Amino acid sequence: MGGLMTVQSIQRALTIMSLFTRQRTQIGITEISRALGVTKGAAHNLVSTLVEGGFLRQDPNTKKYALGFKVLEIGMLQPQAQDLNQNAMGPSMTLSRSLRFVTRVGIWDGGAVLVTLTNYPKNRPELSNSVGPRLHAYCTSLGKAILANLPPEEFERYLAETELVAFTPATITEREILMQDIRAIRERRFSIDREESLVGIACMGAPIFDGNNEILGALSLSGLSKRLLDKDRLDDLTGDLLRTADEISRSLGYLPKLADFR
């Protein structure tokens, strides 16, 4: 019985960790207990253990819980994330400071995008290199740039298993429209998030490939919609974004196919 309870506790702890998203960065005990189907007391015991281990932390003002720094520490031990960050840090920072937009690098991770690197323009040095959480793929430029380059069977599986929830009035929630968007991304090589995740914020994304010529992650530019989607700057911005993403891919050993030059 003891072993069964241990496995059950681990499963519940993993469920708690998976509740956090970019839109849901803090969660209260009531929400956690409902998600687990247990009493508040049982949920509190699990949460207290995770807090002690550094996996969760409690906000002193709201009394709600957020992911702890131990999660970041463990996540960055992942070899692919390490390689990606080492090769992307310089180019992505240069891109951010030259264009004065936020740049992010994310890695494909189990049906979502894990942001491993964030760079802010020079006027926000205190926030540079901060690391974000997992993002939904279907409504972010990082995610859509990756989805457009997944093997067909993996993309189909993603569509079948993912509920397209609206986060803003612009979020794409119809599968056929999303598929049309993904086909367009494949043609032009970059993705656009037109306030689909956050109202007022737009993003552009470009894929990053590894030494096996497989999709590894993506690079994005993000900022106020009226600045990022300015028609007079769009070609220049996407050109710089694609060149930087290609530079990172080459540093990871990616060798473009001949078809890419046609």
Stockholm file with secondary structure:
# STOCKHOLM 1.0

chainA/1-262         MGGLMTVQSIQRALTIMSLFTRQRTQIGITEISRALGVTKGAAHNLVSTLVEGGFLRQDPNTKKYALGFKVLEIGMLQPQAQDLNQNAMGPSMTLSRSLRFVTRVGIWDGGAVLVTLTNYPKNRPELSNSVGPRLHAYCTSLGKAILANLPPEEFERYLAETELVAFTPATITEREILMQDIRAIRERRFSIDREESLVGIACMGAPIFDGNNEILGALSLSGLSKRLLDKDRLDDLTGDLLRTADEISRSLGYLPKLADFR
#=GR chainA/1-262 SS CHHHHHHHHHHHHHHHHHTCCSSCCCBCHHHHHHHHTSCHHHHHHHHHHHHHTTSEEECTTTCCEEECHHHHHHHTTSHHHHHHHHHHHHHHHHHHHHHTSEEEEEEEETTEEEEEEEECCTTCGGGTTCCCCEECSTTSHHHHHHHTTSCHHHHHHHHHHCCCCCSSTTCCCCHHHHHHHHHHHHHHSCEEEESSSSTTEEEEEEEEECTTSCEEEEEEEEEEHHHHTCTTTHHHHHHHHHHHHHHHHHHTTCCCCGGGGC
#=GC SS_cons         CHHHHHHHHHHHHHHHHHTCCSSCCCBCHHHHHHHHTSCHHHHHHHHHHHHHTTSEEECTTTCCEEECHHHHHHHTTSHHHHHHHHHHHHHHHHHHHHHTSEEEEEEEETTEEEEEEEECCTTCGGGTTCCCCEECSTTSHHHHHHHTTSCHHHHHHHHHHCCCCCSSTTCCCCHHHHHHHHHHHHHHSCEEEESSSSTTEEEEEEEEECTTSCEEEEEEEEEEHHHHTCTTTHHHHHHHHHHHHHHHHHHTTCCCCGGGGC
//
